[in-house]
Amino acid sequence: MIQEALINTIQTVGLNLGATTKLEAQHASLLCSRFNLDLIRFTNSGTEANLHAIQGAKRFTGKRKVVVFTGGYHGGCFSFPEAKPAENSVDREEWIVAEYNDIEDTRRKIEESGDVAAVLVEGMQGHGPCLVGSHQFLHQIQESARKVGAVFILDEVMTSRLSSGGLQKLEGLQPDMTTMGKYLGGGITFGCFGGREDIMRVYDPREGNALAHSGTFNNNTLSMAAGYTGMSRVYTPEVARDFNAMGDRLQEQLRELSHGTKMTVTGRGTILGIHFLEDGKKELKSFRDRKDLPELRELFWFEMMENGFWTTKRGSIALILGTPWEELERFVKCVAEFLQSYGSLVQI
């Protein structure tokens, strides 16, 4: 279906028109409906989506500081591996780094720092990989941001696939702005940001002092056509529900295998992380809790590759739509064989 949509678009519409098109309007309408957005703007990546969302929040509030979290990753120039921004992060003096899943530190950093324009957070940190934010933690962010008039930006570049309406639907969150990307473009380079109408209006060119949002390929016809087809005909709400239920089932089986070993499984739905930890801790609240065993993690990566399964070397796994359950059962079997074969290394 997506291939057909791409070919048809190339033949009948063109590659890039440099103007608003019907394709853009229909994809925008679908995404606003699925993710509870008033208005949306398209970009070429999740990094760009976060960049523009942050700048929009600063203009809207008239403030400069942004609260982020240790271990957070919001794109190539927005990463926070420790208690300070990475060297290549832009505007390094304007970040306030709070501890992920630490409710009191989060409340204090947001409510007492002053000049806070926005709070930017992943509901599940991808860099961890897949460290899940607790319900209480995420709702504290929302509450504290509202208390001080900061814009609550939920980074759903990875997690929007976890339900028909993303992680925010699962957690009952109402972010002021949401950033997304990846699969929503149907396999074509894609990103987007959207949210409350009054905030998004800072980018409205009809306003006299609107922020500029240029980009030759922001609304290119291929990502608009492929994205709309993918979301309306492939990754429908029903498919999203069933796919993530299968992911939860897989994670449950892997966690059962991990008892008594240094392997720990984190994640939600179709996105998970496999860790090998010195202490075998089964609940990871933050990046700082992760006493990693890199040699064992790399050994696992090679073994799984030998069995025909590709994971990232850091242990992040995103399930592919259409994978038969039997193949996931084979993966579980291969993991069990790994734990047995290297029992002297993995047992606690």
Summary of the structure (lengths in Angstrom):
residues: 348
radius of gyration: 20.8
end to end distance: 48.6
largest distance: 68.1
contacts: 1200
relative contact order: 0.14
helix: 47%
strand: 18%
